Amino acid sequence: MSNLFNRVSSKQKAEIAESLICALTTDAPLSRKAGSFVTEWVMSGPEEKYKAFFDIWGMVLSGYMPTTRPVLYRSCLRRMDGKIASFTASINSAEKFSEGRSFLLICDTKLPLDVIPRQKQGEYQHTFFPLTELFQREARKPDSPLSHRFLENYTKEDEYIMRIDLNWMYSLKWIKRGE
């Protein structure tokens, strides 16, 4: 992948974050730069994700309050905390990615989002961003900056962006069947 987002200014990061939030909260058109950002995030591996990716997602997570409360899953090789990562609402997808040899993180988003008093926008601590919902909305728009092929391939992934906070998640070890 290219590194379009390796050297973006603070202002550009804020514009991308605002475009992502507005695309879900007001159904505003997604900017070309935000479309490129999402495509690069999805298509790049862990070693290709620059600080700017996490800066932008940090702004999005601070400013977006989800309207749904799914249970989200993530497989990872080691337990980590504080990192922004992709989650899925499908335990089957998490199992597929785990190959039976990693940790499974489980977050029932209802608990942290409903128990904690609502903070002012920009100060949310335990939110997630539903990429899957963004993709579904963009698939209905004829002028989306996300390509038809990309949307066809990734709309069904049921992907969410979330900060890992082990205080609000369960961390389990996958065990291969038959062991």
Secondary structure, 3 states (H helix, E strand, C coil): CCCCCCCCCHHHHHHHHHHHHHHHHCCCCCCHHHHHHHHHHHHCCHHHCCHHHHHHHHHHHHHCCCCCCCEEEEEECCCCCCCEEEEECCHHHHHHHHCCCCEEEEEECHHHHHHCCCCCCCCCCCCEECHHHHHHHHHCCCCCCCCHHHHHHHHHHCEEEEECCCCCCEEEECCCCCC
